[in-house]
């Protein structure tokens, strides 16, 4: 059990790390041929990360103008959610939220709404009478507006960064915030979460979806998780474990109340609630040596299976 002083120091350390100041990190050299962006582990907390070297605004420009596309290309760092796989995970998140929060919610805001898959689920199922969303990409905003116009639904839009959306007068007293496959891509996730916290009601909720694969059973080969051809340090700087994302939420004013079975399901889905200001954060660290061992085993198994697949194909082709 840590003392109050130890917890305070740990909170400060976690805050510094997510603000990009990780002074005592270990570079994972055996991943150099798997990830073009060097992979680091914080010795203090076990946080797995790359080192971003641009601002949040610049990163948003990269996502808006270079990454969002009409197709997915792993080699060219292109992304779209307009395919069955991506739509399925948004549908999963929608049902996860509805199961615990009920069939009617007063207001929902999709922060970083992308191409509008989650908003489409809200509309189809008439879950709320008040829809809000933020999105930086003007191309994506037009796609979402077409969805909303077709369904004749009143909505509130903030075309800009999540961090600045709390300055919009329409973005107040929101019951549920939604942040799907976005947090790991944010240069400064604390600013994103604290901005969301400001606009939620006192008893507000935050739904999060992430492809967290640290310290869980391997669900894809490691060479399909990291990118060896393109640097992703500015587009995907964080690789969460359950503990590291929980710590991030705690220091940003949230507490996890529900999760899916992320150990044997493909993604990590979280329902968090605004934390009482008088309560102390609950923080847990990961042992960096354990994570290093995990990554090494992941690499070994991935390439062993790749070799086995190749050997089998020689006999079956």
N, C-alpha and C positions, 0 to 999 in steps of 0.2 A: 504493500500500500504506500503510495507516494505521499509525501507531506505537501502541505499547501504551497510552500516555497518551490518544491520540485515541480509541481503541476504548473505553477506560474511560469517557471523557466521553460518547461516543455511547450506550453502554449505560445510563448514568445518565439521559440525555435521553429515551431510549425508555421507560425505566421510569417516569419522571415523566409522560410523555404518556399512557401507558395507565392511570395512576392519576388521570387527569383534570386534570393540571396542564400545559396546553399554552399557554405564554406568548406564543409568536411564531407566530401563525396568521394566514392570510389568508382573509378572508371572500369567498366566491365570489358576487358580487352578481348575475351573470347567471342564477343558478339560483333567484332569489327567487320567481319565479312558478311554479316547478316543485316546489320543496320548501318546505313550511311551516316546517320547522325549518331555520335557516340552515346552510349547508354550509361547512366550513372545511378548509383544508389547512395542515398544519404546514410552515413554511418550513425547518425543520431536517431533517425526515425524509420529508416528503411524505405523512404519514398523513392520510387523509380521514376527517372525523368531524363529528358534531354536538356540541353541548355539553349533556351531561346535567345535570339540576339536582335529582335525587332520589337517595336511597341505593339500594344493591343490594336491600335488603329491601323497600323500597317498589316497586321495579321488578318484583320477583317477585310481589308482590301484584297489580300491574296485569296481568301475564301470566296469573296463576292465575284471577283473578276477572273480568277484562274482555275480554282478548284471545282466550283459548282458547274456542272455540265449536264448534257443529256444522256450521258453514259458513265459507266464505271470503268476506269482504266488504272490498274494497280501500278503499271510502269510509268504512266504520265501524271499520276496524282490527280485524276479526275474523279468526281463523285456526283452521284444523283441518288435520290431516294425514290425515284419514280420507277421502281421495279418491285416484283412480288416479294422478294426477300425483305427489303426495307419496309414495305408497307405492312408486312406480317408482324414485324417487331413493334411498329407503332400500334397496330391493332392489339397486340399482347399488352402493351403498356396501358392502353385505354381500358381494357377489361380488368386489369390489375387495379387501377384507380377506382373504377366503378364498383368493384367488389367491396372495397373498404370504405368508400365515401358515399355510396348510394347512387340512386338513379337521377337525382336532381341536384345540381350545384349552382349556387347563385351567380358566380362569375369564374371564368377560367382564362388565364393568359398563357399562351405558348411563347416562351422566351427563346428567341433564335429559332423561329418556326420553320425555317428551311423552305421546302416546296409544298408544305401544307398538308401532309398526310394525317397528322394528328387532328388538325382542325377539321379535316374532312370527316373523321370518325365522330367528332363532337356534333357536327351538323346532322349527319345521318341518323344519329341516335337521340337527337334533341335533348342533349344533356344539360344545356344551360341556355339562359336567355341573354347572357352577356359574354361576348367573345372579344378577347383582346390578343394582340400578338405584336411581337417585335421581330424585325428582320432587317439586316443591313443590306442584303443584295436586292437591288431594285428589280432585277429579273424575277427573283423569287416572290417579291411582293406582288408583282403583276399576276403571277400564277395563283397566289392565294386569293387575291381580289376577285379573280374569275370564279373561283370556287364559291366564294361568299356571295357574289353577285348572282350567280346561277341559282343559289338557294335563298336569295332575298333575305339574308341575315344581317342584322345590324352589327357592326363591329367597330373596334377602336384599334388603330394602327400606329406603331412608332417605327418609322423607317430610320434605323440607326442602331447604335450599340446597345446592348442590354444595360451596360453600366450607366448610360445616360437616360434610360427610359423613366426613371423615378422622378425626373424633372417635368414630365408631362402630366398635366392636371388630370387627364383621363385615367391615368394609371395609379389609382388609389383604391384602397379597401378591396383588394382582390382576394377571393377565397382560396383559389388553388393556382399555383404557378406550375408550369411544366417546362422541364429542361432535359431534352432527349438527345443523347449523343452529341453533346455540346461542350460540357465542362472540361473534358480532357483536351479540348482544342483551344481553350482560352489561355492567353498569355498570363493574365492575372485573375484566377478563378475566385479569389476572395472578393475583389471588387464586384464581380458578377453576382455572387451570392448575397453580399450585403445590400446591393441595389435591389435585388428581388425581395429580400427581407423587409425593406422599407415600405414596399407597396402592398404587402400582404396584410390581411386582417390580423387582429391579435391572436386568433385561433387558426391562422392560415396554414395551408399545407403546400409542400413542394414535391412533385413527382419527378424522379430522375431515372433516366435510362443510360447505362454505360456498358461498353464492351470490356469490362474489367476481367483480366485474365492472369493477374498476379496472385500466386499462392492458391490457385484452384486447379482441379484436374485439367490437363491439356485438352483443348477442344479444337485446336487447329495446329498445324506445324508452325514452329517458331519463325521460319523463313516466310510465312504468309502473314505473320503478325507485325514484324518489323519490316522496313523497306530498305533493301540494299542498294537500290538504284537512285533514289531521290531523298534528299535531306528533308526530314519531317519535324525537325526541332522547332520550327515556327508555326507549324500547322497542327501538331499533335505532341505538345511538350510533356504531357503527364501520362503515366501508366499506373492506374490505381489498383491497390488491393482494397479489400473491404475496410480494413483499419485506416488506410490513408485517406479514403474518401469520407469515412466517418469523422476523422479528425478535422478535415476541411469543413465539413458541415457544422461541426460543433463550434469551431472558433468563429464561424460566420453567423451564428445565432440560430442553428437548427439542431434537431435531434431526430435520429432515425427511429421510426415506430413500426415499420413493416418492411420486409424484403421478400423477394422471391427465393426460390431454391437455387441460388446462383451457383452452388457447387456442382450441380449436375444439369443446369439449364444453360442455354447459350449466352445469355447476357445477365447483367446485374440490374435489377429494377428496385428502386427505393422509394418509399413514401416517408417523407420527413415532415416534422411539424416545427413551427416557430418555438424556440426554446425560451423558457421563462428567463428574463434578464437577471433574476436573483439567483438562478441555479448555476452551479459551476460546470464547466465543460468536462465531459467524460472522454479522456484521451487514451489511446492505446498505440504503442509503437510496434513495428515489425523489426525483427532481428535481421540486420543487413546480411549477415553470413548465411542465414537460412534462405533469404531471397537469392543470393548469389548461387547457392547450391541448387535451388529450384530452377533457375535459368539455365544452369549448366546441364541439368538432367533433361530439361525440356529440349535443349539443343541436341543432346545425344539421342534421345528417343525419336525426335523428328527426322534426323538424318538416317537413323537405323531403318525406320519405316519407309523412307524414301528409297533406300537401297533395296529393301524387300519388295516394294512395288515394282521396281525396275527388273529385279530378278524374276518375278512372277510373269511379267509381261513378255519376257523372252520365250516363255513356254506357251503362252496363250495368244500371242499375236499372230 
